[in-house]
Amino acid sequence: MNSQARIKGFSLIELMIGITLGLLVVAGVGTIFANNYRTRVETEKTNLQIENGRYAAQLLADEMRMAGYYGELDPTSLPTPPTLPDPCDTTNATLVSAVALPVQGVDNAAVAPTCISDLKPGTDIFVDRRASGCVQGTPGCAAGNYVYFQDSLCSTSAGQYLISSNTGSLNLTAKDCATTADIRSYRTNIYFVAQNDQPGDGIPTLKVAELGSAGYTITPLVEGIDQFQIEYGIDTNGDSIPDVYASDPGAYGGCTGVACQTNWRNVVTARLYILARNTQPSGGYTDTHVYTAGGNTYGPYNDAYKRHLYTSLVRFNNIAGRLE
């Protein structure tokens, strides 16, 4: 038999079967790859959300623990302001009187204070006041466009403390009544949730307005913070232990006048509620959950963003410690 006659190629049917099997294998591998890619993307979104939520809670907790630190000054000896200070007022008289209120807040803010913008309505605003932990002029304590704080323990001093953006006007002395008293930067920080990180991007973001010599500067801190609520623990009997929690100490117990500011001065703890969401939607997902934070409920949002609620209990160390 002719050897060429024995050489045969694939028939059309065999070729079609082979192509079909190959396409099935490619489709299977492609499906696995696509599923793995979607899983990786969703995992990255979730990891970022967890990181943002925890970081926001930790950042606020650390700042709350520092609230009311004024070097050697004990603010409990200061007179209670007759009215609640406007946190955006940078006049020296207001800054000086506000030292007596290291903690202040706005519950479910509907209107933004004048020094912040793009506030997400219905979220809380938290204000804390303190001095820097470092003394100006020491290594590692950077100078800047700050408002400065100086306090004195000299028994013959004309005042307990001074606040000014000009360090040359701070002339109080230390306890020996001869050495110049320490000068620290004076911090007033206003934390709030903005509707956008960058203009128009729709990403709710925790931001801070920081007091400087020229007013307030707003800085984005954490993306994806959808809701921010606080319940304040008020010490009503002077033992530094919270006896009641209120979303707005300035209205607790039907208070009027100075009694409302006194409630703020007696805040010793805070319950933080931070609702974090993914910064990007998830295909095929609908958020039908209801979240409870600070006595309020949120949701169902019925959108494609995954969310998680973070809670934390924080003690205002500098305030509570002085009340013991």
N, C-alpha and C positions, 0 to 999 in steps of 0.2 A: 504494500500500500504506500502511496506517495506520502512522505512525511508532512508535506504542506497541507494535505487534507486533514491531518489530525490536529492542526493548530486552529483552535476556535477562540473567538472573543466572547465578551458578555453579550447576552441577548438584551434586547430593549427592556424586557420585563425584569431581568436580573439587575440591570442598571438602575431602573426606577426603584426597585426594592432597596438597593444599596443607598441611593440618595435619600429615600424616605427614612431609613434607619439612622443615617447620618444626621438628618435634620432633627429627628427625635432626640438624639444624644445632645446636639447643640442646644436645642430648646430646653432640655432638662438642665444642662449646665448653666445656661443663661438664666433660667428661673432661680436656680440656687444662688447664683451670683447676685441677681436683683434682690432676692429676699435678704441675703447677707448684707447687702449695701443698705437697704431700708432699715434693717435691724441696727446696723452700726450708726446710721444717722439718728435714729430715735434714741439710741443709748447715749450718744453725744449730747442730744438736746436735754435728756433727763439729767445727765451728769452736770451739765451747765446750770440747769435749774436748781439742782440740789446745792451746788457750790454757791450760787448767787443767794439762795435763801439763807443758808447757814452763815455766809459771810455778812449779809445784811444784819442778821440777828446778833452776830458777834461784834460787829462794828458798833451798833447802837448800844449794846450792853457795856462795852468798854468805855464808851463816851459817858454813859449814865453813871458808871462807877466813879468817874472823875468829876462829875458835876459838883459844884460847891467847894472846889479846892481853891483857896485864896492864900496860899503860903502860910503865914503865921496868923492871919486874920480869922477870927471866929465870927461868922456872919450872924449867929444867933443873938448877938448883942446889938445888932442894928435895928433901927425902927422899921416896922412893916410899912411898905408904901401904901398911901391912901387909896390908890387905884392900881389896877393891873397895868404894868408898863407895856407900851407898844414895842414889841421886839425889834421893829424896824426903825425906831427912833434913835438916831445916833448923837443927839445932843448930849453934852457932858452931864447935865443935870439928871437926865433919864438914865444914862449908863451908871452913874453913881448910885442912884436910888435902887436900881434893879439888882445890884449886888446882893441885896437881902433876899432875892428870889432866885436861887440857883436853877430851879426847875419851873418850867411854864409850858403850857400846851394849848392847842385848840382841838376840840373834839368834833369830828365829822365836818371839817371846814368846808364851807360853801363858797366863801369869798377869800381870795388870796391876800395876805398882807402885802403892803406896797413894795416890799423889797424882794419878793419872790414872784416868779411867773410860771405860767403853764401848769398851775396846780390842778391835780386830779380831784374834782369835787367829791366830797364824802369820805375823804381820807383824813387821818389825824396829822397834826403838825406838832413837832416836839422841839422845844427850845431849852438849851442848857447853857449855863454861864459858869466860867471858871478862869483861873489863871493858869498859865503854862507851867509844866513841871520843871522847866529849866530856867535858870537865872540868866538874864541878858549879860553878855560879856564873857560867859564861861565857855570852854571848848565844846563844840557840838551844838551850841544853842544859837541858831541862825537868827540874824537880824532881818527885818523885813518891814513892809508897810503895815505895821500893827498899831492897834491901840494898846497902851501899856498900863500896867497896874503896879502900884507900890503901896505897901502897908508898913505901919510902924508900931513897935511895942514900947517906944519911949514914953515914959509917964508924963513928960512935959510937952509932948508933941501937940501941935495945933489941930491935928486930925488923925483918925485911924488909918485912912487910906486915901490915895489919889488915883485918878484915871486921866490919862492924856495921851494924845498921839505924838506929843513932843516930850522926849525923855528929859530935855533940859529943864522942864518945869516941875519935874518930880524931885523934891528936895527933902523928903522925910528921912529920918534917921532910924537906926536900929535900936535895940533895947538899951545899948550903952549911951544913947542920946548923942553920939559923936560920929559913928560910922554911918556912911550913907546906906540906907535900907535897900534891900534887893529890889530889882526891877524885873518884872515878868511881862510877857505879852498877855493881854486880856482877851479871852475868847468868848464870843457869843455865837453859837452855832444853831441854825434853824434847819431841822431835818423835815423833808416833805417828799411826797410822791408827785412827780411831774407826769403829764400825759405822754411826753415824748422824751427820748434820749437826745436825739438830734431833731431839729425842727421838721415835723411832718412824718417821722418814721413810725409813729404809732406804738412805740415800745415804752410802756410805763416804766419809770426809772426813779429809784431813790436818789435824791439830790440833797445837797447841803448848801445853805447860804452862810458864808463865813464873814464875820465882821473884820474890816480892815480900816486903815486910816482914811480911805476915800469912800467908805460905805461898805456895802455887801457885795461879795463875789459868789456866784453860783457855780457849783462844781458837780457834775454827774458822778455818782458813786457805784450804784449797782443796777444793772438792767433787769427788766422782767419782774419788778416788784409791783404787783397789781393792787395790793391793799396793805395799809399800815394802820394798826389800831393799838391803843395803849389803855390799860386800866391801872390807875395809880392807887397804891396802898397808903392810906392815911393813918398816921398815929394820932389817936384822939386822947390818949392819957399820958403821954410823955415817957413811955418805956421803950421807944424806938422800934416797936413791933406794930405792924399794920393791923388796925382794928376793923377797917372797912375798905373796900375797893370801890373806886368811882371813876367813870370815864372822864368826868370833868370836875376836879376838886373845887374849881371856882364857882360851882353851882351846887355842891353837895350840901344836903341838909337845909336847902332853902336859904343859904347864907346871904347876907347883904353887907356891903361896905368892906371894912378891913377884915372881917371874919373870912371872906372869900380868899383874900391874899394869905391869911393865916393858914387856911387849908393847904395851899400850895407849899407853904414853908414846912408843913408837917408831913409832906410826902416822903416816905422812906423806902418804898419798893415800887416796882412796876412790872406788870404782866405785858409782855410784848406779843403781838400777833402779826405775823408777816405772811402774806399770801403771795407766793412766787409763782410765775407762770413761764412756760417756755417762750423764748423770743421768736420762734418760728412755729407755724401751725403744723399739725400732724395729719396727714391724709387718712381719711376714713375714720377719724376720731371725733366724737362730740362730747364736750364736757357738760354732763348733766348733774354734777355734784352740787351740793349746797354746803357752804363753809360758814362756820360760826366763829366770829372773832369780836371780842370786846362787847358782847351782848348784842351784836348785830349779825345778820345773816346775809350772805352774798351768794348769788347764783340761783338756779342754774344759768350759766352763761350761754349754753347752747352754741358754742363756737368750737374751733378745732385746736384750741390751746390747752395743753395739759397743765394742771396746777397742783400745788401742794401747800398746806398751811403749816407754818413753823411757829412754835410758841416757846417763850422763855420767861423765867422769873429773875428779875434783876434787883439788887439792893443798891440804893444810893449810899455808898459807904461814907462819904464825907458829911452827908446830912444826918443819916441815922446814927453815926458814931458820936456826933455832938449832942444828940438828944438822950443818950444813955445816962 
